[in-house]
Amino acid sequence: MALKSARRGHIDPFIVMEVMRAANARAAEGADVLHLEVGQPASGAPAGVLAAAHAALDGDRLGYTEAFGLPALRTAIAGHYRHHYGLQVPESRIAVTTGSSAGFLLSFLAAFDVGDRVAMAAPSYPAYRNILSALGVEVVELPAGPDERYQPTVALLEAETGPLHGLILASPSNPAGTMIEADAFADLVAYCTARDIRLVSDEIYHGITFGGPREVPALALTQQAVVINSFSKYFSMTGWRLGWMVLPEDLLRPVECLSQNLFISPPALSQRAGIAAFACGDELDAHVRRYAENRAILLEALPRAGFTHIAPADGAFYIYFHLRPHDPDSLEFCRLLLEQTGVAATPGVDFDPARGHRTVRLSFAGATGEIRAAAARLCAWAGVAAQLAV
Ligand SMILES: Cc1ncc(COP(=O)(O)O)c(C=O)c1O
């Protein structure tokens, strides 16, 4: 007799976390490791957030909050929609979450049943696929390549023969960094609305764009979407585990009950501090200027090293590039790159299990000196590899 363990726990690893573990292990042995694998700002939380956290530690009991979060934080988030997008969002529809990761779990549980089918671009952020799989929801991967700018399109959806219950969009996307143009976004929303397909819009990279297409908040087009956002990226607060959702009316009560039971409440200290984040725009926009500089360094270096097939990096802080014909598979490529140069990178299979063997993602959220050093090591290393191959 074997002890029982659930099939649903057998999901794919989040490969980037495994690369980070390997990179940390090398660093602990004294190796000089440059972290271009994880999408996490080199900077910490902005000064205003730190001051608010200190004040909360000194003055607050920091107990449980309501499951949907502190009223003052929900008010601040509604204010963000007003100021940043000119949108009126009722505070009652805002749910504060333990990072956007909790938002995915809560909204997927509330919106989709076992056996439902949810579409997303391949490549996509791996946790969408892995969380849905754990919940028994079928993942429908839309093979989105350079012609589609690595994003779902109505044509890709029309090519899908089975029924669809959900569609996940992320613009800017992880890993490709591409954005969906306003017209195409509206077409996707109309397609979903006409067919009762629940749209989940992951807007975690809003605020980090580089002058290309405009950000489209799903709430400007529909009130039926689940909107997911977070303090992790633009707000530079990954470890605080704080995010939020804007929910459609019909999912409010189910998500509230799930939230009460699964998490009780998001972390109170992070919530108190997070209220201050919306007043830290100057400091945060300076980070975006640093990302722009880092992006330019990599976009200049990669072609020099022979990597010329690169996704348009409209936003977020990633470069997603195709390997050269003579390069090994992306898992092996990233393993060798870390071993021989100390540069940690993420193999494309994390984002696209079927076609990601020929792609790699670099995060440029780090310090500019590190990105510059990584670019130099990559060029030197790739140059040697290219010579060996001919
Ligand atoms: C597209 C996307 N969504 C969500 C997340 C999860 O973020 P968090 O749980 O820190 O809010 C990430 C993290 O890298 C991401 O890239």
The ligand as an SDF file (V2000), in Angstrom:
LIG
                    3D

 16 16  0  0  0  0  0  0  0  0999 V2000
    3.0750   38.4520  -15.4390 C   0  0  0  0  0  0  0  0  0  0  0  0
    3.2330   38.2350  -13.9640 C   0  0  0  0  0  0  0  0  0  0  0  0
    2.1270   38.1420  -13.2160 N   0  0  0  0  0  0  0  0  0  0  0  0
    2.2270   37.9180  -11.8870 C   0  0  0  0  0  0  0  0  0  0  0  0
    3.4500   37.7790  -11.2570 C   0  0  0  0  0  0  0  0  0  0  0  0
    3.4850   37.4590   -9.7810 C   0  0  0  0  0  0  0  0  0  0  0  0
    3.7380   38.5760   -9.0230 O   0  0  0  0  0  0  0  0  0  0  0  0
    3.4150   38.7670   -7.4770 P   0  0  0  0  0  0  0  0  0  0  0  0
    2.7940   37.5410   -6.9430 O   0  0  0  0  0  0  0  0  0  0  0  0
    4.7230   39.0980   -6.8520 O   0  0  0  0  0  0  0  0  0  0  0  0
    2.4480   39.9320   -7.4370 O   0  0  0  0  0  0  0  0  0  0  0  0
    4.6210   37.8870  -11.9980 C   0  0  0  0  0  0  0  0  0  0  0  0
    5.9390   37.7100  -11.3580 C   0  0  0  0  0  0  0  0  0  0  0  0
    6.9620   37.6970  -11.9750 O   0  0  0  0  0  0  0  0  0  0  0  0
    4.4970   38.1310  -13.3910 C   0  0  0  0  0  0  0  0  0  0  0  0
    5.5800   38.2420  -14.1700 O   0  0  0  0  0  0  0  0  0  0  0  0
  1  2  1  0
  2  3  1  0
  2 15  2  0
  3  4  2  0
  4  5  1  0
  5  6  1  0
  5 12  2  0
  6  7  1  0
  7  8  1  0
  8  9  2  0
  8 10  1  0
  8 11  1  0
 12 13  1  0
 12 15  1  0
 13 14  2  0
 15 16  1  0
M  END
$$$$
